Amino acid sequence: MAYVIPLWTPPALPVAGSDQQFPVRRIDGRETPFFFLKSEFALIARGGEVHYPAKTSNYHYETELVVALHKGGRRIDVKRANDHVFGYAVGLDMTRRDLQQWGKDHGRPWDFGKNFDESAPCSELVPAAKIGHPSKGSIWLQVNGKQRQKADLADMIWSVPEQIAFLSEHYSLEPGDLIFTGTPAGVGPVKPGDELLAAIDGVSELKVRIVPAL
């Protein structure tokens, strides 16, 4: 088959301890009281430089456990949901908070606030075969060396299996789907020049530097 434009490379995350890549199909994000979608092209694998986005003056971080699925399905039983998980990572759900709030205030979708270029930095994936399925452990973020977020995975309102089961009631989940599972308290703004270090004990860490807009 001949394409009229060059076919793009699918976004992917590196798999820790190997030369393999995990292709990313879709990103689901958890934000009380519901979920939202980010394009897979919002992904920034392994972090690094992230450009301050256009059309915002209130750009926020949210540190989250990221779940990668290697098996899809619909109406997945919560007791078997972990069977669908390939591995875990730490991610940052970056948000144009002012645009998100405008959407809330006007009864509009949150797309401009959540789904934009470079809004999903993510660490390498660590297979569940190596670390199991973490349900507790410290999740934290430092900005310029100062603690901004710190909590424990055990404090999540919805567990990972519950989130998978819920999403599978509304979508056909597929291999390659990522779930950003929500953030602890302490979200806040960043500006160009800020350096972020996010980590989940026993999973991975992610370093990001905010640079001026393109």
N, C-alpha and C positions, 0 to 999 in steps of 0.2 A: 504494500500500500504506500502511495506517495502522499505526504502531507504538504499543504500549501505554505506552511511555515515550519521552521525547525522544531522538532519535538523536544520539550523541556525535560530536564532531569527531575525525577520525582524527589521531593524532600525526604531526607532520611536522617536517622540518628545512629552514631557509632555504638557498637556493642562492646562493653568493657571487656578487656582481656582477649580481644580477637580482632581480626581485620574485617569482620562482617558488619553490614549495615542493616538497619531496620527501616524499611520504607514506611512513610507516614501517609495515611489516607485522609484522615479527618481529625480535628481537635475539638473535643467537647470540654467545656469549662463549667465548673460548679460555682455558682454565686447565689447565695440566699436571696429569694426563695426558689430559684429555678436554675436551669442550665442554659448556656448559650453556646454558640459555635464560633470557632476561629478557623480561618482558612489554613490549610496545611502549609501554605507559603508564608505564613506569619512566623514559622519556625526558624530559630537561629540555633543551630547545633553547636554544642559546647560553649555557648556564650561568646565572650570576646567583646568587640565593640558593637554597641547598639546606638543607633542614631536617635536623638531627641526628635519626636515626630512633629509633623506639621499640624497647625490649627489647634494647638493646645497651649495652655499656660499652667496646667496642673496635671503633671505626668507622674503616675503612681506605680509602685512595685507591689506585688502580692506573691509571696513565697509559697510554693505548693508541691505536694507529692504528685508525681506524674505516673500514670499507669499505662502500659503499652499492651495491647491485645494481640494475640497471635491466633485467636479462634473467635469467630463471630457467632451470631445467633439472635433469636428473638425470644422474649419471655424467658429469660435465663433464670433458673432457680438460684436464689441467693446462696444456698448451701453449696452450689457447684460453680459459683461465679469465678473463684480463684483459678479454676481449671482453664479459664480463657486468657489468663494473664501470662504474657511473655516475661515482662520485667518491669523495673521501676527506675525512676530518675527524679531529680529535683528540677523544678522549673520556676520561671517567673512569669506570672500573668500580668503583663504590663498594660496599663489602663490610662486612657485620656479621660481623667475623672470629670473634668468639666463637661465634656461632650456626653459622657454617660449620664451625668446628672441632668443635662438638658433633655435627653431622651426620656428619663424618668418623669421629669416635670411636665412634659408634653404628651405623655402616653405613647411615645415612639419607641421603635427598636433601639437596642444599645449598640448596633453594629459599628458606628463611628467611634464609640468609646472603647470597644473591646477588640474589634477585628480590623487590624491595620498592619502595615509592614513592620516586621521585626518585633512584634508584640508577644512572641512566645519563645524567649530564650530557654534552652533546655540542656541539661548535662547529658553525658553518655548514659546509655541504658545498662543497668545491671540485671542480668537474668535472675528470675525467681528461682531457677534451678541452683543458683549459688547462694542466695540470701534468704530464700523462703518468701513469705508474704508478710512484710512488716506491718504490725498493727500498733506498735508503740515505738518510741524513740524520739529524741529531740529533733525538732525542725526549727531552724533559726536563720536570721539574716543580719548581716552587718553592712552598714553604709559608711564608707570612709573609716572603717575600724571601730565604729560604735554600734552597739547592739540596738536593733530596731524591732525585730520580731523574735520571739522565742516561745515555743509551746511544745506539746508532745502529740504524736500521732494518735495516741489513745484518747485525746480530747476531741477528735473529729466528730461532728454532729452525725454524719452518715459515714459508715465504714465503706471501704472500697467495694466489698461484695454488694452492699446495699445500693451503691451508686451504679454499678454495672447492671444489677437487676432492674433498677428504675429506668435507666436509659434504654434497656432492651425492650421495655414496654412501649416505647415511643418511636424507636428506630430499629432498623436491622443493623446491629453492630457487625463490623467486619474486621478481618485481620488487618493490622496497620492503623487502627484507631488509637488515639491517645485520649486520656481523660486527665484534665487538670482538676484536682479533687477539692480545692478550696483552701483558704488561707487562715492562719491565726490572726489574732488582733495585732495592731501595730502598723498597718499599712500607712504609707505616707509618700510625699513627693520627692522627686530627684531632679537634678539639673545637670547640664553638661559638665563633665569633669568628675562627677561622682563615681566611686568604685563600689560595687556591690559584691558581697560574698554570701551566697546562700548555700545551705547544707542541710542534709538529713542524716543524722548519725546512723551508720551502718548501711547507707545507700550510696550517696555521692555528694559532690559539691559542685558549685557553679560560680564562676567569676565573670562579672560583666562590668564594662566601663561605658558610661554614657558619654557620647560625643555629640558635637553640634549637628544640627539638621543638615541634610544634603542640600 
